[in-house]
Amino acid sequence: MTESEFKLSSGLKLGPVCLRTKNAAEIERFYHEDFGLKVIRRDGDFTALGTGSTGQPLLILHHDEKASTPPPNAAGLYHFALLVPDRKSLADAYLSLGNKGVIFDGYADYQVSEALYLTDPQGNGIEIYNDRPRSEWRFDDDGVEMTTAPLDLDSLIKESSSGTLGQSTGIAEGSRVGHVHLKVSDLQTSIAFYRDGLGLELMRYLGNAAFLSAGCYHHHVGLNTWQSLGGPARRANWTGLEYVTLRIPEADLIELSSRLGVGRGVSGQLSLSDPDDISLIFTAY
């Protein structure tokens, strides 16, 4: 099988995103009090948070007081994106976070989804979004159509069960990591890695940004050079993104390991680094 023939199956799911943090108390308080995430487990310097007290975490915080801040043009995280179950959940998140005094960076309607944007106290970008039904997505010769339009906040608020700022509770149960958007130093090199190496499909190319996925999803991985063109690769001791988890069927993991010539670790996972030294951990389900 050649590289161009291999495609990851539609079973790809993103697992937790791990962030290296310098101010542990501040970051954990933000995700716990503002987002309403619960601590699933603590293991030394690692704290896993999710929407319930058990189950799959959304976020892992690695507390490292010696971590340093990366330069603004470095490769790394642009944002990680939490996919909420429905439009009502997006409305509830908007109202709840607003009530906590969280300042949003922006809002957008992409035709395939509606999104809220914000930044955590360490500068990590966050998207909270809801997908429109796939029956409403449109495709052309270049992949899925994604336009950028203003989000109709008045219409969104009407979806909330409370309709007020005081009663909704942050990120809904059943939310998950829907995609990650990465800052890269060379877009074509990164496209080749994620498409030809890992088997993702290029769903949209915009010259200085690209969106790739498995199973014709609008994107599981976004790439851009808006701030990072020619910038330094990710370093392990920097704050920000430490790794992204990708969960794929066992058959895909065996094939990917074989094709790339990379052995699996003792836990059965496959650990890789992209061209900018951004760490990816593949696990089977």
C-alpha positions as CSV (number, residue, x, y, z in Angstrom):
1,M,0.0,0.0,0.0
2,T,1.5,3.4,-1.0
3,E,1.1,6.5,1.2
4,S,-1.4,8.1,-1.1
5,E,-3.7,5.0,-0.9
6,F,-3.9,4.8,2.9
7,K,-6.7,6.7,4.6
8,L,-7.7,6.7,8.2
9,S,-11.2,5.4,8.7
10,S,-14.2,7.5,9.8
11,G,-13.7,6.0,13.2
12,L,-11.1,8.6,14.2
13,K,-12.0,10.4,17.4
14,L,-9.9,13.0,19.2
15,G,-9.1,12.2,22.8
16,P,-7.8,14.6,25.5
17,V,-5.5,17.5,24.8
18,C,-2.6,17.9,27.2
19,L,-1.5,21.4,28.1
20,R,1.7,22.2,30.0
21,T,1.0,24.9,32.5
22,K,3.2,27.0,34.7
23,N,0.5,28.5,37.0
24,A,-1.3,25.3,38.0
25,A,-3.8,26.8,40.4
26,E,-4.9,29.6,38.1
27,I,-5.4,27.4,35.0
28,E,-7.2,24.6,36.9
29,R,-9.5,27.2,38.6
30,F,-10.4,28.6,35.2
31,Y,-11.4,25.3,33.7
32,H,-13.1,24.1,36.9
33,E,-15.0,27.3,37.9
34,D,-15.6,28.9,34.6
35,F,-16.1,25.8,32.4
36,G,-17.5,23.6,35.1
37,L,-15.2,20.8,34.3
38,K,-14.6,18.2,37.0
39,V,-11.4,16.5,38.1
40,I,-11.4,12.9,36.9
41,R,-8.1,12.0,38.3
42,R,-4.8,13.3,39.6
43,D,-1.5,11.6,39.0
44,G,1.5,13.5,40.3
45,D,1.9,16.7,38.2
46,F,-1.0,15.7,35.9
47,T,-4.7,16.6,36.4
48,A,-7.4,15.2,34.1
49,L,-10.6,17.1,33.7
50,G,-13.9,16.3,32.0
51,T,-17.6,16.9,32.1
52,G,-18.1,14.0,34.6
53,S,-16.2,12.6,37.5
54,T,-15.4,9.4,35.5
55,G,-14.9,8.5,31.9
56,Q,-12.8,10.1,29.1
57,P,-11.2,13.4,30.0
58,L,-11.4,16.4,27.7
59,L,-8.3,18.0,29.0
60,I,-5.1,17.1,30.9
61,L,-3.1,19.7,32.6
62,H,0.6,19.1,33.2
63,H,1.8,21.4,36.0
64,D,5.4,22.5,35.5
65,E,6.7,25.5,37.4
66,K,9.9,25.5,35.4
67,A,8.2,25.7,32.0
68,S,9.0,28.7,29.8
69,T,6.7,30.8,27.6
70,P,7.2,30.2,23.8
71,P,7.8,33.1,21.4
72,P,4.6,34.3,19.7
73,N,5.8,33.0,16.3
74,A,6.4,29.5,17.5
75,A,4.6,26.4,16.2
76,G,2.1,24.9,18.6
77,L,-1.5,25.3,19.5
78,Y,-3.8,27.8,17.8
79,H,-6.8,26.4,19.6
80,F,-8.4,23.2,20.7
81,A,-12.1,22.8,20.1
82,L,-14.7,21.4,22.3
83,L,-17.7,20.0,20.4
84,V,-20.9,20.3,22.4
85,P,-23.9,17.9,21.8
86,D,-26.4,20.4,20.3
87,R,-27.2,24.1,19.7
88,K,-28.9,24.4,23.1
89,S,-25.6,23.3,24.8
90,L,-23.7,26.0,22.8
91,A,-26.2,28.6,24.0
92,D,-25.9,27.4,27.6
93,A,-22.1,27.6,27.4
94,Y,-22.3,31.1,26.0
95,L,-24.6,32.3,28.8
96,S,-22.7,30.5,31.6
97,L,-19.3,31.7,30.6
98,G,-20.6,35.2,30.1
99,N,-22.0,35.1,33.6
100,K,-18.7,34.1,35.0
101,G,-17.1,37.2,33.4
102,V,-15.2,35.3,30.6
103,I,-14.4,37.6,27.7
104,F,-15.0,36.0,24.3
105,D,-12.5,36.7,21.5
106,G,-15.1,36.2,18.8
107,Y,-18.0,34.3,17.3
108,A,-18.5,32.8,13.9
109,D,-20.9,30.8,11.7
110,Y,-19.0,28.6,9.3
111,Q,-22.0,27.0,7.6
112,V,-21.0,23.6,8.9
113,S,-20.8,24.8,12.5
114,E,-21.3,27.7,14.9
115,A,-18.5,28.6,17.2
116,L,-17.4,30.7,20.2
117,Y,-13.8,31.7,20.8
118,L,-11.9,32.5,23.9
119,T,-8.5,32.3,25.5
120,D,-7.5,30.7,28.9
121,P,-5.3,32.7,31.3
122,Q,-2.1,31.1,29.9
123,G,-2.9,32.2,26.4
124,N,-4.2,28.8,25.0
125,G,-6.9,29.3,22.4
126,I,-10.2,27.6,22.8
127,E,-13.2,27.0,20.5
128,I,-16.6,25.8,21.7
129,Y,-18.7,24.8,18.8
130,N,-21.8,22.9,17.6
131,D,-22.0,21.1,14.3
132,R,-24.9,21.6,12.0
133,P,-26.5,18.4,10.6
134,R,-24.3,16.8,7.9
135,S,-27.3,16.9,5.6
136,E,-26.9,20.7,5.5
137,W,-23.2,20.6,4.6
138,R,-22.3,21.3,1.0
139,F,-19.3,20.0,-0.9
140,D,-17.5,21.1,-4.0
141,D,-14.5,19.9,-5.9
142,D,-12.2,21.4,-3.2
143,G,-14.0,19.6,-0.4
144,V,-16.4,20.9,2.2
145,E,-17.6,24.4,1.9
146,M,-16.8,26.5,5.0
147,T,-17.7,30.2,4.9
148,T,-17.2,32.7,7.7
149,A,-20.2,34.8,8.7
150,P,-21.3,36.5,11.9
151,L,-22.9,34.3,14.5
152,D,-26.5,35.1,15.2
153,L,-26.2,35.5,19.0
154,D,-29.9,36.5,19.5
155,S,-31.0,33.3,17.8
156,L,-28.5,31.3,19.8
157,I,-29.6,32.6,23.1
158,K,-33.2,31.6,22.4
159,E,-32.0,28.0,22.3
160,S,-31.0,28.0,25.9
161,S,-33.2,26.2,28.4
162,S,-32.7,29.1,30.9
163,G,-32.7,32.1,28.6
164,T,-30.8,34.0,31.3
165,L,-27.2,34.5,32.4
166,G,-27.7,32.9,35.8
167,Q,-28.8,29.4,35.3
168,S,-26.8,27.5,32.7
169,T,-23.7,25.5,33.7
170,G,-20.9,25.7,31.3
171,I,-19.7,22.8,29.1
172,A,-22.5,20.1,28.7
173,E,-22.2,16.5,29.6
174,G,-21.4,14.5,26.4
175,S,-19.1,17.2,25.0
176,R,-15.8,16.0,23.5
177,V,-12.7,17.3,21.7
178,G,-13.9,17.8,18.1
179,H,-10.7,19.1,16.5
180,V,-7.4,20.8,17.1
181,H,-6.0,23.8,15.1
182,L,-2.3,24.1,15.0
183,K,0.2,26.8,14.2
184,V,2.9,25.4,11.9
185,S,6.0,26.8,10.3
186,D,5.6,25.5,6.8
187,L,2.1,24.6,5.6
188,Q,3.0,22.3,2.6
189,T,5.4,20.3,4.8
190,S,2.7,19.8,7.4
191,I,0.0,19.0,4.9
192,A,2.2,16.3,3.4
193,F,2.8,14.8,6.9
194,Y,-0.9,14.8,8.0
195,R,-2.3,13.8,4.6
196,D,0.3,11.5,3.0
197,G,1.9,10.2,6.2
198,L,-1.0,9.8,8.6
199,G,-3.8,9.3,6.0
200,L,-6.0,12.3,6.7
201,E,-7.9,13.8,3.8
202,L,-7.5,17.5,2.8
203,M,-10.9,19.0,3.1
204,R,-10.1,22.7,2.4
205,Y,-7.0,24.6,1.4
206,L,-6.9,28.4,1.8
207,G,-3.3,29.2,0.8
208,N,-2.1,29.9,4.4
209,A,-4.4,27.5,6.2
210,A,-5.6,23.9,5.6
211,F,-8.2,21.6,7.1
212,L,-7.9,17.8,7.2
213,S,-10.1,15.0,8.5
214,A,-11.1,11.4,8.4
215,G,-14.5,10.3,7.1
216,C,-15.3,13.6,5.3
217,Y,-15.7,15.5,8.6
218,H,-15.1,19.2,8.1
219,H,-11.8,18.9,10.0
220,H,-10.1,17.0,12.8
221,V,-6.9,19.0,12.3
222,G,-6.5,22.6,11.2
223,L,-3.2,24.0,10.2
224,N,-2.2,27.6,9.6
225,T,0.9,29.9,9.2
226,W,-0.9,33.1,10.2
227,Q,1.4,33.8,13.1
228,S,4.1,31.1,12.7
229,L,5.4,31.1,9.2
230,G,9.1,30.2,9.4
231,G,8.9,30.2,13.2
232,P,10.6,27.8,15.6
233,A,9.4,24.3,16.2
234,R,7.7,23.3,19.4
235,R,10.0,22.7,22.4
236,A,9.2,20.2,25.2
237,N,9.7,22.7,28.1
238,W,7.4,25.4,26.7
239,T,3.9,26.1,28.1
240,G,1.0,25.4,25.8
241,L,0.3,22.2,23.9
242,E,2.1,19.1,25.1
243,Y,0.3,16.5,23.0
244,V,-2.9,15.7,21.2
245,T,-4.5,12.3,21.6
246,L,-6.1,10.6,18.5
247,R,-8.2,7.4,19.0
248,I,-8.5,5.1,16.0
249,P,-9.6,1.5,15.4
250,E,-7.0,-1.1,16.2
251,A,-6.7,-2.1,12.6
252,D,-5.8,1.5,11.6
253,L,-3.3,1.7,14.4
254,I,-1.5,-1.6,13.3
255,E,-1.4,-0.3,9.7
256,L,-0.2,3.1,10.7
257,S,2.6,1.7,12.9
258,S,3.7,-0.6,10.1
259,R,3.7,2.0,7.4
260,L,5.6,4.6,9.4
261,G,8.0,2.0,10.8
262,V,7.4,3.2,14.4
263,G,6.9,0.7,17.2
264,R,4.1,0.9,19.7
265,G,4.9,1.6,23.4
266,V,4.3,-0.7,26.3
267,S,0.7,0.6,26.7
268,G,0.0,-0.1,23.0
269,Q,0.0,3.5,22.0
270,L,1.9,5.0,19.0
271,S,3.8,8.2,19.7
272,L,4.8,10.5,16.9
273,S,6.0,14.1,16.3
274,D,4.9,16.2,13.4
275,P,7.4,18.3,11.4
276,D,7.2,21.1,14.1
277,D,7.8,18.6,16.9
278,I,4.1,18.7,18.0
279,S,3.5,15.5,19.8
280,L,0.7,13.2,18.7
281,I,-0.4,10.1,20.6
282,F,-2.5,7.5,18.8
283,T,-4.4,4.9,20.8
284,A,-6.7,2.1,19.8
285,Y,-10.3,1.5,20.8
